[in-house]
Amino acid sequence: MTFFRQNIAPFLIVLIFVVALVAVSARAFLPDDMAQPAPVEEGISSWASTMNIDG
């Protein structure tokens, strides 16, 4: 248990941090049109009518 707590757990924490950092930093290298948030053209009411949900 000590080996896990002193070696494996810190490695996993650092690994998760590095993966998250790379994922966030990758946006800088995307083309400008792909770095923008996805467009939202329809509201929830049109989605609900498409899915035949009463609302």
Helices and strands as residue ranges (DSSP letters): H 2-3, I 4-8, H 9-25, G 26-29, H 44-50
